[in-house]
Amino acid sequence: MDKHILRQAAQRHPSSILQPYDALMGLEGFDAIYAICENLGGATVYVPSIRKIFAQCLEREALREFNGYNYDALAKKYGFSDRHLRRMLSG
């Protein structure tokens, strides 16, 4: 299917786009939803929480900022429990 024809049809009939893809298109636009469908179309995809996706990034930032004493500040800043942060920093 021609991308131009799809874009035009979607712009003319936005209420005909299936849910939740209509919301995605509203947030990111036609090109984003087209790329997602082109790359993942037909696949079953689980979308984790944003926290799960970036958990290791947050842990590495906390490790980078750790000065030996700032457990409480880092736990609060990155949303970790004190116990999780201490376990992470010790291992």
N, CA, C and O atoms as a GROMACS GRO file, in nm:
protein
  364
    1MET      N    1   0.085  -0.118   0.000
    1MET     CA    2   0.000   0.000   0.000
    1MET      C    3   0.089   0.124   0.000
    1MET      O    4   0.189   0.130   0.072
    2ASP      N    5   0.053   0.219  -0.079
    2ASP     CA    6   0.127   0.344  -0.092
    2ASP      C    7   0.112   0.426   0.037
    2ASP      O    8   0.000   0.450   0.084
    3LYS      N    9   0.225   0.470   0.092
    3LYS     CA   10   0.225   0.546   0.217
    3LYS      C   11   0.146   0.677   0.203
    3LYS      O   12   0.077   0.718   0.297
    4HIS      N   13   0.157   0.740   0.089
    4HIS     CA   14   0.086   0.867   0.066
    4HIS      C   15  -0.066   0.846   0.072
    4HIS      O   16  -0.139   0.927   0.130
    5ILE      N   17  -0.112   0.738   0.011
    5ILE     CA   18  -0.256   0.708   0.012
    5ILE      C   19  -0.304   0.679   0.154
    5ILE      O   20  -0.411   0.725   0.194
    6LEU      N   21  -0.224   0.603   0.230
    6LEU     CA   22  -0.260   0.573   0.369
    6LEU      C   23  -0.266   0.701   0.453
    6LEU      O   24  -0.360   0.720   0.531
    7ARG      N   25  -0.167   0.788   0.437
    7ARG     CA   26  -0.163   0.912   0.514
    7ARG      C   27  -0.288   0.997   0.484
    7ARG      O   28  -0.352   1.050   0.575
    8GLN      N   29  -0.320   1.008   0.359
    8GLN     CA   30  -0.435   1.088   0.318
    8GLN      C   31  -0.565   1.031   0.374
    8GLN      O   32  -0.650   1.105   0.423
    9ALA      N   33  -0.580   0.900   0.367
    9ALA     CA   34  -0.701   0.835   0.420
    9ALA      C   35  -0.711   0.854   0.571
    9ALA      O   36  -0.819   0.880   0.624
   10ALA      N   37  -0.597   0.841   0.640
   10ALA     CA   38  -0.596   0.858   0.786
   10ALA      C   39  -0.630   1.001   0.826
   10ALA      O   40  -0.700   1.024   0.924
   11GLN      N   41  -0.581   1.098   0.750
   11GLN     CA   42  -0.611   1.238   0.780
   11GLN      C   43  -0.758   1.271   0.755
   11GLN      O   44  -0.817   1.352   0.826
   12ARG      N   45  -0.815   1.210   0.656
   12ARG     CA   46  -0.956   1.237   0.623
   12ARG      C   47  -1.054   1.164   0.714
   12ARG      O   48  -1.167   1.210   0.733
   13HIS      N   49  -1.011   1.050   0.770
   13HIS     CA   50  -1.101   0.967   0.851
   13HIS      C   51  -1.034   0.923   0.981
   13HIS      O   52  -1.021   0.803   1.005
   14PRO      N   53  -0.990   1.016   1.065
   14PRO     CA   54  -0.918   0.978   1.188
   14PRO      C   55  -1.002   0.896   1.285
   14PRO      O   56  -0.947   0.818   1.363
   15SER      N   57  -1.133   0.913   1.283
   15SER     CA   58  -1.218   0.836   1.375
   15SER      C   59  -1.229   0.689   1.334
   15SER      O   60  -1.282   0.608   1.409
   16SER      N   61  -1.179   0.654   1.215
   16SER     CA   62  -1.184   0.516   1.167
   16SER      C   63  -1.059   0.436   1.202
   16SER      O   64  -1.051   0.317   1.173
   17ILE      N   65  -0.961   0.501   1.265
   17ILE     CA   66  -0.837   0.433   1.305
   17ILE      C   67  -0.864   0.352   1.431
   17ILE      O   68  -0.926   0.403   1.524
   18LEU      N   69  -0.820   0.228   1.434
   18LEU     CA   70  -0.843   0.140   1.550
   18LEU      C   71  -0.778   0.194   1.676
   18LEU      O   72  -0.674   0.260   1.672
   19GLN      N   73  -0.843   0.163   1.789
   19GLN     CA   74  -0.784   0.194   1.920
   19GLN      C   75  -0.685   0.085   1.954
   19GLN      O   76  -0.710  -0.028   1.913
   20PRO      N   77  -0.579   0.106   2.023
   20PRO     CA   78  -0.524   0.229   2.077
   20PRO      C   79  -0.434   0.302   1.977
   20PRO      O   80  -0.367   0.398   2.014
   21TYR      N   81  -0.433   0.258   1.854
   21TYR     CA   82  -0.344   0.316   1.753
   21TYR      C   83  -0.383   0.459   1.718
   21TYR      O   84  -0.299   0.538   1.677
   22ASP      N   85  -0.509   0.490   1.735
   22ASP     CA   86  -0.552   0.628   1.713
   22ASP      C   87  -0.485   0.722   1.814
   22ASP      O   88  -0.447   0.834   1.780
   23ALA      N   89  -0.471   0.675   1.937
   23ALA     CA   90  -0.404   0.755   2.040
   23ALA      C   91  -0.255   0.771   2.007
   23ALA      O   92  -0.199   0.879   2.022
   24LEU      N   93  -0.192   0.662   1.964
   24LEU     CA   94  -0.051   0.670   1.925
   24LEU      C   95  -0.033   0.767   1.809
   24LEU      O   96   0.061   0.847   1.809
   25MET      N   97  -0.120   0.761   1.714
   25MET     CA   98  -0.109   0.851   1.601
   25MET      C   99  -0.129   0.995   1.645
   25MET      O  100  -0.063   1.086   1.595
   26GLY      N  101  -0.220   1.016   1.738
   26GLY     CA  102  -0.241   1.150   1.791
   26GLY      C  103  -0.120   1.204   1.866
   26GLY      O  104  -0.092   1.324   1.862
   27LEU      N  105  -0.049   1.116   1.933
   27LEU     CA  106   0.070   1.156   2.007
   27LEU      C  107   0.192   1.175   1.919
   27LEU      O  108   0.265   1.273   1.933
   28GLU      N  109   0.214   1.083   1.829
   28GLU     CA  110   0.340   1.080   1.754
   28GLU      C  111   0.326   1.106   1.605
   28GLU      O  112   0.426   1.129   1.537
   29GLY      N  113   0.206   1.104   1.554
   29GLY     CA  114   0.186   1.133   1.412
   29GLY      C  115   0.188   1.010   1.324
   29GLY      O  116   0.220   0.899   1.368
   30PHE      N  117   0.151   1.031   1.201
   30PHE     CA  118   0.139   0.923   1.104
   30PHE      C  119   0.271   0.850   1.081
   30PHE      O  120   0.273   0.727   1.079
   31ASP      N  121   0.380   0.923   1.064
   31ASP     CA  122   0.508   0.858   1.033
   31ASP      C  123   0.553   0.763   1.143
   31ASP      O  124   0.608   0.657   1.114
   32ALA      N  125   0.530   0.800   1.268
   32ALA     CA  126   0.569   0.713   1.380
   32ALA      C  127   0.487   0.585   1.382
   32ALA      O  128   0.542   0.476   1.395
   33ILE      N  129   0.356   0.598   1.369
   33ILE     CA  130   0.271   0.478   1.372
   33ILE      C  131   0.297   0.392   1.249
   33ILE      O  132   0.290   0.269   1.257
   34TYR      N  133   0.325   0.453   1.136
   34TYR     CA  134   0.358   0.379   1.015
   34TYR      C  135   0.487   0.299   1.035
   34TYR      O  136   0.494   0.182   0.997
   35ALA      N  137   0.589   0.362   1.095
   35ALA     CA  138   0.716   0.293   1.119
   35ALA      C  139   0.698   0.177   1.217
   35ALA      O  140   0.757   0.070   1.198
   36ILE      N  141   0.619   0.197   1.321
   36ILE     CA  142   0.593   0.090   1.418
   36ILE      C  143   0.525  -0.027   1.348
   36ILE      O  144   0.567  -0.142   1.364
   37CYS      N  145   0.423   0.002   1.271
   37CYS     CA  146   0.349  -0.105   1.202
   37CYS      C  147   0.436  -0.174   1.097
   37CYS      O  148   0.429  -0.296   1.079
   38GLU      N  149   0.516  -0.097   1.027
   38GLU     CA  150   0.602  -0.154   0.925
   38GLU      C  151   0.706  -0.248   0.985
   38GLU      O  152   0.738  -0.352   0.927
   39ASN      N  153   0.759  -0.212   1.102
   39ASN     CA  154   0.863  -0.293   1.166
   39ASN      C  155   0.810  -0.402   1.257
   39ASN      O  156   0.874  -0.506   1.272
   40LEU      N  157   0.693  -0.381   1.318
   40LEU     CA  158   0.642  -0.477   1.415
   40LEU      C  159   0.505  -0.533   1.379
   40LEU      O  160   0.447  -0.610   1.456
   41GLY      N  161   0.453  -0.496   1.264
   41GLY     CA  162   0.320  -0.539   1.223
   41GLY      C  163   0.304  -0.690   1.227
   41GLY      O  164   0.386  -0.763   1.170
   42GLY      N  165   0.200  -0.737   1.292
   42GLY     CA  166   0.172  -0.879   1.303
   42GLY      C  167   0.232  -0.945   1.426
   42GLY      O  168   0.195  -1.056   1.461
   43ALA      N  169   0.326  -0.876   1.492
   43ALA     CA  170   0.391  -0.932   1.611
   43ALA      C  171   0.310  -0.898   1.736
   43ALA      O  172   0.242  -0.795   1.742
   44THR      N  173   0.319  -0.984   1.834
   44THR     CA  174   0.261  -0.954   1.964
   44THR      C  175   0.368  -0.882   2.043
   44THR      O  176   0.477  -0.936   2.066
   45VAL      N  177   0.339  -0.762   2.084
   45VAL     CA  178   0.438  -0.678   2.151
   45VAL      C  179   0.388  -0.641   2.289
   45VAL      O  180   0.276  -0.590   2.304
   46TYR      N  181   0.470  -0.666   2.390
   46TYR     CA  182   0.442  -0.622   2.526
   46TYR      C  183   0.508  -0.487   2.545
   46TYR      O  184   0.626  -0.471   2.513
   47VAL      N  185   0.437  -0.391   2.597
   47VAL     CA  186   0.493  -0.259   2.621
   47VAL      C  187   0.510  -0.244   2.773
   47VAL      O  188   0.411  -0.225   2.844
   48PRO      N  189   0.633  -0.251   2.821
   48PRO     CA  190   0.656  -0.239   2.965
   48PRO      C  191   0.642  -0.094   3.011
   48PRO      O  192   0.628  -0.003   2.930
   49SER      N  193   0.647  -0.076   3.141
   49SER     CA  194   0.641   0.060   3.193
   49SER      C  195   0.770   0.132   3.156
   49SER      O  196   0.872   0.069   3.130
   50ILE      N  197   0.763   0.262   3.153
   50ILE     CA  198   0.881   0.341   3.119
   50ILE      C  199   0.992   0.320   3.222
   50ILE      O  200   1.110   0.322   3.188
   51ARG      N  201   0.952   0.300   3.346
   51ARG     CA  202   1.049   0.275   3.454
   51ARG      C  203   1.129   0.147   3.424
   51ARG      O  204   1.251   0.144   3.444
   52LYS      N  205   1.061   0.043   3.377
   52LYS     CA  206   1.126  -0.084   3.346
   52LYS      C  207   1.226  -0.069   3.231
   52LYS      O  208   1.335  -0.125   3.234
   53ILE      N  209   1.187   0.007   3.130
   53ILE     CA  210   1.273   0.026   3.014
   53ILE      C  211   1.404   0.095   3.052
   53ILE      O  212   1.510   0.060   3.000
   54PHE      N  213   1.396   0.192   3.140
   54PHE     CA  214   1.513   0.273   3.173
   54PHE      C  215   1.574   0.241   3.310
   54PHE      O  216   1.655   0.320   3.360
   55ALA      N  217   1.538   0.127   3.370
   55ALA     CA  218   1.586   0.093   3.504
   55ALA      C  219   1.738   0.088   3.513
   55ALA      O  220   1.795   0.143   3.606
   56GLN      N  221   1.803   0.022   3.418
   56GLN     CA  222   1.949   0.012   3.424
   56GLN      C  223   2.016   0.148   3.405
   56GLN      O  224   2.121   0.173   3.463
   57CYS      N  225   1.957   0.233   3.326
   57CYS     CA  226   2.011   0.369   3.308
   57CYS      C  227   2.008   0.444   3.441
   57CYS      O  228   2.104   0.511   3.478
   58LEU      N  229   1.895   0.432   3.512
   58LEU     CA  230   1.882   0.499   3.641
   58LEU      C  231   1.980   0.442   3.744
   58LEU      O  232   2.040   0.517   3.821
   59GLU      N  233   1.997   0.310   3.743
   59GLU     CA  234   2.092   0.248   3.836
   59GLU      C  235   2.234   0.296   3.808
   59GLU      O  236   2.309   0.324   3.901
   60ARG      N  237   2.272   0.304   3.682
   60ARG     CA  238   2.407   0.350   3.648
   60ARG      C  239   2.428   0.496   3.686
   60ARG      O  240   2.537   0.535   3.729
   61GLU      N  241   2.325   0.576   3.671
   61GLU     CA  242   2.336   0.716   3.714
   61GLU      C  243   2.356   0.725   3.864
   61GLU      O  244   2.438   0.803   3.912
   62ALA      N  245   2.280   0.646   3.939
   62ALA     CA  246   2.294   0.646   4.085
   62ALA      C  247   2.434   0.601   4.124
   62ALA      O  248   2.495   0.660   4.214
   63LEU      N  249   2.488   0.498   4.058
   63LEU     CA  250   2.624   0.452   4.086
   63LEU      C  251   2.725   0.561   4.054
   63LEU      O  252   2.822   0.580   4.128
   64ARG      N  253   2.703   0.632   3.946
   64ARG     CA  254   2.795   0.738   3.906
   64ARG      C  255   2.796   0.852   4.008
   64ARG      O  256   2.901   0.912   4.034
   65GLU      N  257   2.680   0.882   4.066
   65GLU     CA  258   2.668   0.993   4.160
   65GLU      C  259   2.698   0.956   4.305
   65GLU      O  260   2.707   1.043   4.391
   66PHE      N  261   2.713   0.828   4.332
   66PHE     CA  262   2.734   0.785   4.471
   66PHE      C  263   2.869   0.833   4.522
   66PHE      O  264   2.972   0.814   4.456
   67ASN      N  265   2.868   0.896   4.640
   67ASN     CA  266   2.992   0.948   4.698
   67ASN      C  267   3.029   0.878   4.828
   67ASN      O  268   3.120   0.921   4.899
   68GLY      N  269   2.960   0.770   4.860
   68GLY     CA  270   2.988   0.697   4.983
   68GLY      C  271   2.895   0.730   5.097
   68GLY      O  272   2.890   0.658   5.196
   69TYR      N  273   2.821   0.841   5.084
   69TYR     CA  274   2.737   0.886   5.194
   69TYR      C  275   2.594   0.924   5.153
   69TYR      O  276   2.506   0.932   5.238
   70ASN      N  277   2.571   0.947   5.028
   70ASN     CA  278   2.445   1.006   4.984
   70ASN      C  279   2.336   0.904   4.948
   70ASN      O  280   2.266   0.920   4.848
   71TYR      N  281   2.322   0.799   5.028
   71TYR     CA  282   2.220   0.698   5.003
   71TYR      C  283   2.080   0.757   4.996
   71TYR      O  284   2.006   0.733   4.901
   72ASP      N  285   2.044   0.835   5.097
   72ASP     CA  286   1.908   0.888   5.105
   72ASP      C  287   1.875   0.981   4.988
   72ASP      O  288   1.767   0.972   4.930
   73ALA      N  289   1.967   1.068   4.955
   73ALA     CA  290   1.942   1.163   4.845
   73ALA      C  291   1.926   1.089   4.712
   73ALA      O  292   1.839   1.123   4.632
   74LEU      N  293   2.010   0.989   4.688
   74LEU     CA  294   2.001   0.914   4.562
   74LEU      C  295   1.874   0.829   4.557
   74LEU      O  296   1.810   0.820   4.452
   75ALA      N  297   1.839   0.768   4.668
   75ALA     CA  298   1.717   0.688   4.672
   75ALA      C  299   1.596   0.775   4.639
   75ALA      O  300   1.509   0.734   4.563
   76LYS      N  301   1.592   0.894   4.696
   76LYS     CA  302   1.482   0.985   4.671
   76LYS      C  303   1.483   1.035   4.526
   76LYS      O  304   1.380   1.037   4.459
   77LYS      N  305   1.601   1.075   4.478
   77LYS     CA  306   1.613   1.131   4.343
   77LYS      C  307   1.570   1.031   4.235
   77LYS      O  308   1.500   1.068   4.141
   78TYR      N  309   1.612   0.904   4.250
   78TYR     CA  310   1.587   0.805   4.146
   78TYR      C  311   1.469   0.712   4.175
   78TYR      O  312   1.440   0.623   4.095
   79GLY      N  313   1.403   0.731   4.288
   79GLY     CA  314   1.283   0.654   4.320
   79GLY      C  315   1.310   0.511   4.362
   79GLY      O  316   1.225   0.424   4.344
   80PHE      N  317   1.429   0.486   4.417
   80PHE     CA  318   1.462   0.353   4.466
   80PHE      C  319   1.430   0.345   4.614
   80PHE      O  320   1.429   0.446   4.684
   81SER      N  321   1.403   0.225   4.661
   81SER     CA  322   1.394   0.208   4.805
   81SER      C  323   1.537   0.212   4.860
   81SER      O  324   1.633   0.182   4.788
   82ASP      N  325   1.549   0.246   4.985
   82ASP     CA  326   1.682   0.251   5.048
   82ASP      C  327   1.748   0.114   5.040
   82ASP      O  328   1.868   0.102   5.013
   83ARG      N  329   1.669   0.010   5.063
   83ARG     CA  330   1.722  -0.127   5.060
   83ARG      C  331   1.773  -0.164   4.920
   83ARG      O  332   1.882  -0.220   4.907
   84HIS      N  333   1.696  -0.132   4.818
   84HIS     CA  334   1.738  -0.163   4.680
   84HIS      C  335   1.866  -0.087   4.646
   84HIS      O  336   1.958  -0.144   4.587
   85LEU      N  337   1.873   0.038   4.682
   85LEU     CA  338   1.990   0.118   4.652
   85LEU      C  339   2.114   0.064   4.722
   85LEU      O  340   2.220   0.055   4.660
   86ARG      N  341   2.104   0.028   4.848
   86ARG     CA  342   2.219  -0.026   4.920
   86ARG      C  343   2.264  -0.160   4.861
   86ARG      O  344   2.384  -0.187   4.850
   87ARG      N  345   2.168  -0.243   4.824
   87ARG     CA  346   2.200  -0.372   4.762
   87ARG      C  347   2.270  -0.350   4.626
   87ARG      O  348   2.367  -0.417   4.593
   88MET      N  349   2.220  -0.258   4.551
   88MET     CA  350   2.276  -0.227   4.420
   88MET      C  351   2.418  -0.172   4.433
   88MET      O  352   2.506  -0.210   4.357
   89LEU      N  353   2.439  -0.084   4.527
   89LEU     CA  354   2.571  -0.022   4.543
   89LEU      C  355   2.674  -0.118   4.603
   89LEU      O  356   2.794  -0.102   4.581
   90SER      N  357   2.628  -0.216   4.678
   90SER     CA  358   2.722  -0.311   4.738
   90SER      C  359   2.761  -0.422   4.642
   90SER      O  360   2.863  -0.489   4.662
   91GLY      N  361   2.682  -0.442   4.538
   91GLY     CA  362   2.711  -0.552   4.447
   91GLY      C  363   2.749  -0.502   4.314
   91GLY      O  364   2.776  -0.581   4.224
   0.00000   0.00000   0.00000
